[in-house]
């Protein structure tokens, strides 16, 4: 009789090995199979002993099916960059398992998302209420993305933009900056590329500058659109929580 296995959906964080959680590290080391996009698998290859199964972008459904099948009798880790629940693999696994009523034991291991690792690099771009929007229209129609972006900007949230651009979506980035200009004006935008990884870049720019040269922004970049309270102090982007309104220094 085969032993019952388990599927872990593991968030491996933004890239720095020291930002991998203790539980994620333990699970990865104990797994018999490790599945994931080749970019993410490469980051944890050095620590795993199980068999690695790589796949490419666009093969997410097949990856989940394979992981679920293996997890019927093996310990399996399906890796996801950042946190699995934020533009990651957790929702696909849950949808697949629960919609089909599959008898599979799976657990999501949270990870440090790009937002949490990038914000401190700017200073403290996010400190309280914020909204997160992805500009990728691979799974979400652009009309919905634009509506969400407009609503977040009108709500005076710090707006964090994931997947801002790619070679085929530069026009969407430019359109998003036009919307920022329309609703908020030429406000500071924090830019973090390759957070905690090789090639890390951190700088503050403005919508008009991004529109002039969008080539500086790619899929490995995260943007922080300042709100009405965000300040630039000593070259750092700070969004106060309101302590200075209530207390004296």
C-alpha positions as CSV (number, residue, x, y, z in Angstrom):
1,X,0.0,0.0,0.0
2,X,1.4,3.4,-1.1
3,X,1.8,6.0,1.6
4,X,-0.2,9.2,1.3
5,X,1.8,12.1,0.1
6,X,1.4,15.9,0.5
7,X,1.6,18.9,-1.8
8,X,3.3,22.1,-0.5
9,X,2.8,25.3,-2.5
10,X,6.0,27.1,-1.4
11,X,6.7,30.9,-1.6
12,X,10.4,31.3,-2.0
13,X,10.5,35.1,-1.5
14,X,12.0,37.8,-3.7
15,X,15.3,36.1,-4.4
16,X,17.6,36.6,-1.4
17,X,18.2,33.2,0.2
18,X,18.1,34.8,3.7
19,X,14.5,35.9,3.1
20,X,13.3,32.3,2.6
21,X,11.2,31.3,5.7
22,X,12.5,28.6,8.0
23,X,9.4,26.4,7.1
24,X,9.9,26.9,3.4
25,X,13.5,25.8,3.7
26,X,12.6,22.7,5.7
27,X,9.8,21.7,3.3
28,X,12.0,22.2,0.2
29,X,14.8,20.1,1.7
30,X,12.4,17.3,2.6
31,X,10.5,17.2,-0.7
32,X,10.9,14.2,-3.1
33,X,9.9,16.3,-6.1
34,X,10.2,20.1,-6.7
35,X,8.3,21.6,-9.5
36,X,8.3,25.2,-10.8
37,X,9.2,27.8,-13.4
38,X,12.9,27.4,-14.3
39,X,13.6,31.0,-13.1
40,X,12.4,30.2,-9.6
41,X,13.7,26.6,-9.4
42,X,17.2,28.0,-10.1
43,X,17.1,30.1,-7.0
44,X,16.6,27.1,-4.7
45,X,18.4,24.4,-6.6
46,X,21.4,24.4,-4.3
47,X,19.4,23.4,-1.2
48,X,17.1,20.6,-2.6
49,X,17.8,16.9,-2.7
50,X,14.6,15.8,-4.5
51,X,14.1,15.5,-8.3
52,X,13.5,18.9,-10.0
53,X,10.9,19.3,-12.7
54,X,11.2,22.6,-14.6
55,X,8.6,24.1,-16.8
56,X,8.1,27.4,-18.8
57,X,5.8,30.3,-18.6
58,X,2.3,29.4,-19.9
59,X,2.6,25.8,-18.5
60,X,1.1,26.6,-15.1
61,X,-2.0,24.3,-15.4
62,X,0.1,21.4,-16.6
63,X,2.5,22.0,-13.7
64,X,-0.3,21.9,-11.1
65,X,-1.7,18.7,-12.6
66,X,1.7,17.1,-12.4
67,X,2.3,18.2,-8.9
68,X,-1.1,17.0,-7.7
69,X,-0.6,13.6,-9.4
70,X,2.8,13.2,-7.7
71,X,1.5,14.3,-4.3
72,X,-0.9,11.4,-4.1
73,X,2.1,9.3,-2.9
74,X,5.0,11.6,-2.6
75,X,6.0,14.8,-0.7
76,X,6.0,17.5,-3.4
77,X,6.9,21.2,-3.4
78,X,5.4,23.5,-6.1
79,X,7.5,26.6,-5.9
80,X,6.2,30.1,-6.5
81,X,8.2,33.4,-6.5
82,X,7.4,35.8,-3.7
83,X,4.2,34.7,-1.9
84,X,2.1,32.0,-3.6
85,X,-1.2,33.9,-2.9
86,X,-0.1,37.2,-4.6
87,X,0.1,36.6,-8.4
88,X,1.4,33.1,-7.6
89,X,0.3,29.5,-7.8
90,X,-1.9,29.1,-4.7
91,X,-5.1,30.2,-6.3
92,X,-4.7,27.9,-9.3
93,X,-4.0,24.9,-7.0
94,X,-7.0,25.6,-4.8
95,X,-9.3,26.2,-7.8
96,X,-8.1,22.9,-9.4
97,X,-8.3,20.8,-6.3
98,X,-11.6,22.1,-4.9
99,X,-13.5,22.5,-8.2
100,X,-12.8,18.8,-9.0
101,X,-13.2,17.6,-5.4
102,X,-9.8,15.9,-5.4
103,X,-8.7,14.1,-2.3
104,X,-5.3,15.7,-1.9
105,X,-3.5,17.1,1.1
106,X,-2.0,20.4,0.3
107,X,-0.6,23.4,2.3
108,X,0.4,26.9,1.2
109,X,3.7,28.1,2.7
110,X,3.7,31.9,2.7
111,X,6.7,33.9,1.4
112,X,8.0,37.4,1.4
113,X,6.4,39.2,-1.5
114,X,8.1,41.7,-3.8
115,X,6.1,44.5,-2.2
116,X,7.4,43.8,1.3
117,X,11.0,43.5,0.1
118,X,11.0,46.5,-2.3
119,X,9.3,49.1,-0.1
120,X,12.1,49.3,2.5
121,X,14.7,49.7,-0.2
122,X,13.0,53.0,-1.1
123,X,12.7,54.1,2.5
124,X,9.2,53.2,3.5
125,X,6.9,53.6,0.5
126,X,4.1,51.5,2.0
127,X,3.2,52.0,5.7
128,X,-0.6,51.5,5.8
129,X,-3.5,51.4,3.4
130,X,-2.4,50.5,-0.1
131,X,-3.6,48.9,-3.3
132,X,-1.8,46.4,-5.5
133,X,-2.5,46.2,-9.3
134,X,-0.8,44.1,-11.9
135,X,-0.6,45.5,-15.4
136,X,-0.3,42.0,-17.0
137,X,-3.3,41.4,-19.2
138,X,-2.3,37.8,-19.8
139,X,-5.1,36.5,-17.6
140,X,-7.1,39.8,-16.9
141,X,-8.6,42.0,-19.6
142,X,-7.0,45.4,-19.8
143,X,-10.4,47.1,-19.3
144,X,-10.7,45.6,-15.8
145,X,-7.1,46.5,-15.0
146,X,-7.6,50.1,-16.0
147,X,-10.8,50.3,-14.0
148,X,-9.0,48.9,-10.9
149,X,-6.1,51.3,-11.4
150,X,-8.3,54.3,-11.7
151,X,-10.3,53.3,-8.6
152,X,-7.1,52.8,-6.5
153,X,-5.7,56.2,-7.6
154,X,-8.9,58.0,-6.8
155,X,-9.0,56.4,-3.4
156,X,-5.6,58.0,-2.5
157,X,-4.0,54.7,-1.8
158,X,-0.3,54.2,-2.3
159,X,-0.6,52.1,-5.5
160,X,1.9,49.3,-6.0
161,X,2.2,48.1,-9.6
162,X,3.3,44.6,-10.3
163,X,4.3,43.4,-13.8
164,X,4.4,47.0,-15.2
165,X,5.9,46.2,-18.6
166,X,7.3,43.7,-21.0
167,X,8.5,43.8,-24.6
168,X,4.9,43.4,-25.9
169,X,3.2,45.6,-23.2
170,X,5.1,48.9,-23.2
171,X,2.0,50.6,-24.4
172,X,0.1,49.5,-21.3
173,X,2.8,51.0,-19.1
174,X,2.6,54.3,-21.0
175,X,-1.2,54.2,-20.7
176,X,-1.0,53.6,-16.9
177,X,1.3,56.6,-16.5
178,X,-1.2,58.7,-18.5
179,X,-3.9,57.6,-16.0
180,X,-1.6,58.5,-13.0
181,X,-1.0,62.0,-14.6
182,X,-4.7,62.5,-15.2
183,X,-5.8,61.6,-11.6
184,X,-2.8,62.5,-9.4
185,X,-0.5,64.6,-11.5
186,X,3.3,64.2,-12.0
187,X,3.8,62.6,-8.5
188,X,6.9,60.7,-7.4
189,X,7.0,57.1,-8.3
190,X,9.4,54.7,-6.5
191,X,11.1,52.1,-8.8
192,X,12.7,48.9,-7.6
193,X,14.1,46.4,-10.1
194,X,15.4,43.0,-9.1
195,X,14.7,43.5,-5.4
196,X,17.3,41.7,-3.2
197,X,18.7,40.0,-6.3
198,X,21.7,40.5,-8.6
199,X,21.2,43.7,-10.7
200,X,19.1,45.5,-8.0
201,X,18.2,49.1,-8.9
202,X,16.4,51.5,-6.7
203,X,15.4,55.1,-7.7
204,X,12.6,57.6,-7.7
205,X,11.2,59.1,-10.9
206,X,7.9,60.6,-12.2
207,X,5.2,59.5,-14.7
208,X,6.4,62.0,-17.4
209,X,9.9,60.6,-17.2
210,X,8.7,57.0,-17.5
211,X,6.7,57.9,-20.5
212,X,9.7,59.5,-22.1
213,X,11.9,56.4,-21.6
214,X,9.8,53.3,-20.6
215,X,12.7,51.0,-21.4
216,X,14.0,51.3,-17.8
217,X,10.9,49.4,-16.6
218,X,10.4,45.7,-17.1
219,X,8.7,42.6,-15.7
220,X,11.3,42.4,-12.9
221,X,10.4,45.9,-11.7
222,X,7.8,47.0,-9.1
223,X,6.4,50.6,-9.0
224,X,5.2,52.6,-6.0
225,X,2.9,55.5,-6.9
226,X,2.9,57.9,-4.0
227,X,-0.3,59.2,-2.4
228,X,-1.1,62.7,-1.1
229,X,0.9,62.1,2.1
230,X,4.0,60.5,0.7
231,X,7.1,62.6,1.2
232,X,10.6,62.5,-0.3
233,X,13.0,63.0,2.7
234,X,16.8,62.9,2.2
235,X,16.3,61.0,-1.1
236,X,14.0,58.4,0.5
237,X,10.3,57.8,-0.2
238,X,8.3,57.9,3.0
239,X,4.6,57.5,3.5
240,X,3.8,58.4,7.1
241,X,1.2,56.5,9.1
242,X,0.1,59.6,10.9
243,X,2.1,59.5,14.2
244,X,3.4,63.1,13.6
245,X,-0.3,64.3,13.7
246,X,-0.9,62.7,17.0
247,X,2.5,62.8,18.9
248,X,5.4,65.2,19.2
249,X,8.8,64.0,18.4
